[in-house]
Amino acid sequence: MRAYLLLMAISAVVTYLATLLVRKAAHKYSIYPKAIRDRDMHSKPTPRIGGVAMFLGFLAAISIASPIGWFQVVFDDPAPIISVVAASAIIMIVGVFDDLYDLDWTIKLAGQFLAAGVLAFNGVQIVSLPIFGITIGSFGVSFVVTVFLAVLIMNAVNFIDGLDGLVAGVVLIGTTVFFAYSYLLAQQVSPTNYFNLATLISAIVIGMCIGFLPHNWRPAKIFMGDSGAMLLGLLMTTSALTVTGQIDPATLKRTDLVPAFLPLLLPVAVLLLPLLDFGLAVVRRLAAGKSPFSADRKHLHHRLQDLGHSHLGSVLVFYFWSISVSCTALLLFLTSIEDALLFGAVMTCASLFYTLWPVIKRRRARVA
């Protein structure tokens, strides 16, 4: 655990300092959009290239991890690590160009497919699905499924990037839960050496979010932009893929089937709200005859503000739901199903109450 905490700290410090430098450079050389778009929630031009700093934090932590003996098993086969770094560089570069020049959605989607393809081609892909031991039958099928999931998650994370601290906070919550799950799972599967790529990347992503949040908290001094949001989505996908594709559920010690489902359930739980927002946006835009990637002001975070939540209140709604769903999924691994479901029911009621609080408050005011 100390090794992972060390990498979290390195990632956080480098990301924080790099974000400070990127902010200063962006203002000095006017590297930010001059116009405020209708869907934007800020009132003055703000740099949107925070993803560059986050990528530097990721690179620093990976570079320092490589010579540490604890992680030798992770770096024995360099292909997955190289592919993750290369895919991250591709998606960061595509995101920066989109942040600065608003690329056509087809170009951005092509970049996402390229980054996901680099991952899948070099072995970071689903080999088997941990549901009753179902095995994907060919490299081609595994490649397609992996690329689809990676592109889906990148867009889901990117679609909720509309409020200060929203994406960084949601990803921090979800990845912390996923880190705990993958760490504990690795202890069960390989108690003599439980260092693995999934937990390593999760630790680094946690640090990236911690280092970036102070700059992005309201009022945000810089945004992560598409470069940061898609990078986080890609790294979260990588962590999930390395667990779902490489952990054999038959090796788990639990007698029930719940642990076998968790490698798929937990990533979905972590990204439940982003995936819901993404799905609703695609349906809404296609129904209107528009591109599924065309921008609008009808995302969930916009609707929460229309409901009556403040900027911070809307962000906290996402935080509460993320904690509720992801922690419930984790408890399925740590405790009995009954206790986990009870916790989930209580948290769901609390999250729903907070989500609807502006409506409840208005009705109470009318009655009074």
C-alpha positions in Angstrom: 0.0 0.0 0.0 2.9 2.4 0.8 4.1 2.1 -2.8 0.7 3.1 -4.2 0.3 6.0 -1.7 3.8 7.2 -2.8 2.7 7.2 -6.5 -0.6 9.0 -5.6 1.4 11.7 -3.8 3.9 12.1 -6.7 1.0 12.2 -9.3 -0.8 14.8 -7.1 2.2 17.1 -6.6 3.3 17.0 -10.2 -0.2 17.5 -11.5 -0.7 20.5 -9.1 2.6 22.2 -10.1 2.2 21.4 -13.8 -1.4 22.9 -13.7 0.0 26.0 -12.1 2.6 26.3 -14.9 0.0 25.6 -17.6 -2.3 28.2 -16.2 0.4 30.9 -16.2 1.5 29.9 -19.8 -2.1 30.0 -21.0 -2.7 33.5 -19.7 0.7 34.8 -20.8 0.3 33.6 -24.4 -3.5 33.8 -24.5 -4.0 30.1 -25.1 -7.7 30.0 -24.4 -11.0 30.6 -26.2 -11.8 34.3 -26.3 -15.6 33.7 -26.8 -18.0 32.4 -24.2 -20.4 29.7 -25.6 -24.1 29.6 -24.8 -23.7 26.3 -22.9 -20.7 27.5 -20.8 -21.2 28.0 -17.1 -18.4 30.5 -16.6 -18.6 34.3 -17.4 -15.0 35.0 -18.5 -12.5 33.3 -20.8 -10.7 30.5 -19.0 -7.9 28.2 -20.2 -9.2 24.7 -21.1 -5.9 22.8 -21.5 -5.6 21.4 -18.0 -5.4 17.9 -19.5 -1.8 18.7 -20.5 -0.9 19.1 -16.8 -2.7 15.9 -15.9 -0.9 14.0 -18.6 2.4 15.3 -17.2 1.4 14.0 -13.7 0.6 10.6 -15.2 3.9 10.5 -17.0 5.9 11.4 -13.9 4.2 8.8 -11.8 4.6 6.0 -14.4 8.3 6.9 -14.9 9.0 6.8 -11.2 7.1 3.6 -10.7 9.1 1.7 -13.3 12.4 1.3 -11.3 10.6 0.6 -8.1 11.1 -3.1 -7.3 7.6 -3.6 -6.0 6.2 -2.9 -9.5 8.7 -5.2 -11.4 5.9 -7.7 -12.2 3.9 -4.8 -13.8 6.8 -3.7 -16.0 8.2 -7.2 -16.9 6.0 -7.0 -20.0 6.5 -3.4 -21.2 4.0 -3.7 -24.1 0.8 -2.8 -22.0 2.5 0.1 -20.3 3.9 1.5 -23.6 0.5 1.1 -25.2 -1.2 3.0 -22.3 1.3 5.8 -22.5 1.0 6.0 -26.3 -2.8 5.9 -26.2 -2.9 8.6 -23.5 -0.6 10.8 -25.5 -2.8 10.4 -28.6 -6.0 11.3 -26.7 -4.4 14.2 -24.9 -3.1 15.7 -28.2 -6.5 15.2 -29.9 -8.2 16.8 -26.9 -5.9 19.8 -26.9 -6.6 20.5 -30.5 -10.3 20.2 -29.9 -10.1 22.5 -26.8 -8.3 25.1 -28.9 -9.9 24.8 -32.3 -13.2 22.8 -31.8 -12.4 19.9 -34.1 -15.2 18.3 -36.2 -16.7 15.5 -34.2 -15.7 12.9 -36.8 -12.0 13.9 -36.3 -12.3 13.7 -32.5 -14.1 10.3 -32.7 -11.4 9.0 -35.1 -8.8 10.0 -32.5 -10.7 8.2 -29.8 -10.9 5.0 -31.9 -7.1 5.3 -32.7 -6.2 5.6 -29.0 -8.5 2.7 -28.0 -7.2 0.7 -30.9 -3.6 1.2 -29.7 -4.6 -0.2 -26.3 -6.5 -3.2 -27.7 -3.9 -4.1 -30.3 -1.2 -4.3 -27.7 -3.0 -6.6 -25.4 -4.9 -4.3 -23.1 -8.3 -5.8 -23.9 -11.0 -8.1 -22.6 -9.9 -11.7 -22.8 -12.8 -13.2 -20.9 -16.0 -11.9 -19.4 -16.3 -12.9 -15.7 -19.9 -14.0 -16.0 -20.1 -17.8 -15.6 -16.7 -18.0 -17.3 -17.8 -16.8 -20.7 -14.7 -16.5 -22.9 -14.5 -14.2 -25.9 -13.6 -16.5 -28.8 -11.2 -14.5 -30.9 -8.8 -11.6 -31.0 -11.1 -9.8 -33.4 -14.1 -10.0 -31.2 -12.1 -9.0 -28.1 -10.6 -6.1 -30.1 -14.0 -4.7 -31.1 -15.5 -5.0 -27.7 -12.5 -3.4 -26.0 -12.5 -0.4 -28.5 -16.2 0.1 -28.1 -16.0 0.2 -24.3 -13.1 2.5 -24.3 -14.7 5.0 -26.7 -18.0 4.8 -24.7 -16.4 5.5 -21.4 -14.2 8.4 -22.8 -17.3 10.1 -24.2 -19.4 9.4 -21.0 -16.8 11.1 -18.8 -16.3 13.9 -21.3 -20.1 14.6 -21.6 -20.4 15.6 -17.9 -17.5 18.0 -18.0 -19.6 21.2 -17.6 -19.2 22.4 -14.0 -16.3 23.4 -11.9 -14.9 20.3 -10.1 -17.5 17.9 -11.5 -15.4 15.5 -13.6 -12.4 15.5 -11.3 -14.5 14.9 -8.2 -16.7 12.1 -9.8 -13.6 10.4 -11.2 -11.8 10.8 -7.8 -14.7 9.1 -6.0 -15.2 6.3 -8.5 -11.5 5.6 -8.9 -10.9 5.5 -5.2 -13.6 2.9 -4.8 -12.2 1.0 -7.8 -8.7 1.2 -6.3 -9.9 -0.3 -3.1 -11.6 -3.1 -5.0 -8.7 -4.0 -7.3 -6.3 -3.9 -4.4 -8.3 -6.2 -2.2 -9.1 -8.5 -5.1 -5.4 -8.8 -6.0 -4.7 -9.7 -2.4 -7.1 -12.6 -2.7 -5.9 -13.8 -6.1 -2.2 -13.3 -5.5 -1.4 -12.8 -1.8 2.4 -13.0 -2.3 2.6 -10.3 -5.0 -0.5 -8.1 -5.5 1.0 -5.3 -7.5 -0.8 -5.0 -10.8 -1.5 -2.6 -13.7 -5.1 -1.9 -12.7 -4.3 -0.7 -9.2 -1.2 1.2 -10.3 -3.2 3.2 -12.9 -6.0 3.8 -10.4 -3.5 5.1 -7.8 -2.1 7.5 -10.4 -5.5 8.7 -11.5 -6.5 9.5 -7.9 -3.4 11.6 -7.6 -4.1 13.4 -10.9 -7.6 14.3 -9.6 -6.3 15.5 -6.2 -3.7 17.6 -7.8 -6.0 19.2 -10.3 -9.1 19.8 -8.1 -7.7 22.9 -6.2 -7.3 24.7 -9.6 -10.7 23.5 -10.9 -12.8 24.1 -7.8 -15.3 26.9 -8.1 -14.5 29.5 -9.3 -12.3 27.4 -11.7 -9.0 29.0 -12.7 -8.6 26.4 -15.4 -10.6 23.6 -17.0 -9.3 20.1 -17.9 -11.0 20.3 -21.3 -11.6 17.4 -23.6 -7.9 16.6 -23.2 -8.3 15.9 -19.5 -11.7 14.4 -19.5 -11.0 11.9 -22.3 -7.6 11.1 -20.7 -9.4 10.2 -17.4 -11.9 8.2 -19.2 -9.2 6.3 -21.1 -7.3 5.5 -17.9 -10.4 4.4 -16.1 -11.2 2.1 -19.0 -7.7 0.7 -18.9 -8.0 -0.2 -15.2 -11.4 -1.8 -15.7 -10.2 -3.8 -18.7 -7.1 -5.2 -17.0 -9.3 -6.5 -14.2 -12.2 -7.8 -16.2 -9.9 -9.4 -18.8 -7.3 -10.9 -16.5 -8.9 -12.0 -13.2 -10.3 -15.5 -13.3 -13.5 -15.5 -11.1 -12.9 -19.2 -10.3 -9.9 -18.2 -8.2 -12.0 -16.0 -5.8 -12.5 -17.4 -2.3 -16.2 -16.3 -2.0 -18.7 -19.1 -2.4 -21.3 -17.0 -4.1 -21.3 -15.5 -7.6 -21.3 -11.8 -6.6 -17.5 -11.3 -6.8 -17.6 -12.8 -10.4 -19.9 -10.0 -11.5 -18.1 -7.1 -9.8 -15.3 -6.6 -12.3 -18.1 -5.5 -14.7 -20.5 -4.1 -12.2 -18.2 -1.7 -10.4 -16.9 0.2 -13.5 -20.5 0.6 -14.6 -21.6 1.7 -11.2 -18.7 4.2 -11.0 -19.8 5.8 -14.3 -23.6 5.3 -13.9 -24.4 9.0 -14.1 -22.0 9.9 -16.9 -23.3 6.9 -18.9 -26.9 7.9 -18.3 -26.1 11.5 -19.4 -24.3 10.2 -22.5 -27.1 7.9 -23.5 -29.8 10.6 -23.0 -27.7 13.1 -25.0 -27.2 10.7 -27.9 -31.0 9.8 -28.1 -32.0 13.5 -27.7 -29.7 14.7 -30.5 -30.4 11.9 -32.9 -34.2 12.5 -32.4 -33.6 16.1 -33.3 -31.7 15.1 -36.4 -28.4 16.3 -35.1 -25.0 14.7 -34.6 -24.8 12.7 -31.4 -21.7 14.8 -30.5 -23.2 18.2 -31.2 -23.1 20.4 -28.1 -26.2 21.6 -26.2 -27.3 22.9 -22.8 -29.5 19.9 -21.8 -27.0 17.7 -19.9 -27.9 16.5 -16.4 -25.8 19.1 -14.7 -27.7 21.8 -16.7 -31.0 20.3 -15.8 -30.1 20.2 -12.1 -29.4 24.0 -12.2 -32.7 24.5 -14.0 -34.3 22.5 -11.2 -33.0 25.0 -8.7 -29.6 23.7 -7.6 -26.7 26.1 -7.3 -23.5 25.4 -9.2 -22.0 23.7 -6.2 -25.3 22.0 -5.4 -25.4 20.4 -8.8 -21.8 19.1 -8.4 -22.7 17.7 -5.0 -25.7 15.8 -6.5 -23.2 14.0 -8.8 -20.9 13.4 -5.9 -23.6 11.9 -3.7 -24.9 9.6 -6.4 -21.4 8.5 -7.3 -20.7 7.6 -3.6 -24.0 5.9 -3.2 -23.7 3.6 -6.3 -20.0 2.8 -6.2 -19.8 2.2 -2.5 -22.8 -0.1 -2.7 -21.1 -2.1 -5.4 -17.9 -2.3 -3.4 -19.8 -3.5 -0.3 -21.1 -6.5 -2.4 -17.5 -7.7 -2.3 -16.8 -6.8 1.3 -20.0 -7.9 3.1 -23.2 -9.7 2.7 -25.6 -8.9 -0.1 -28.3 -7.9 2.4 -26.1 -5.4 4.2 -24.9 -3.9 0.9 -28.4 -3.5 -0.4 -29.5 -1.9 2.8 -26.7 0.6 2.6 -27.6 1.2 -1.0 -31.2 1.8 -0.2 -30.4 4.3 2.5 -27.9 6.1 0.3 -30.3 6.2 -2.6 -33.0 7.7 -0.5 -30.6 10.3 0.8 -29.3 11.1 -2.6 -32.7 11.3 -4.1 -33.9 13.6 -1.3 -30.9 16.0 -1.9 -31.5 15.9 -5.7 -35.2 16.9 -5.2 -34.5 19.3 -2.4 -35.1 22.5 -4.5 -38.5 21.2 -5.5 -39.4 20.2 -1.9 -38.2 23.6 -0.6 -40.4 25.5 -3.2 -43.5 23.4 -2.3 -42.9 24.0 1.4 -42.6 27.7 0.8 -45.9 27.8 -1.1 -47.7 25.9 1.6 -46.3 28.2 4.3 
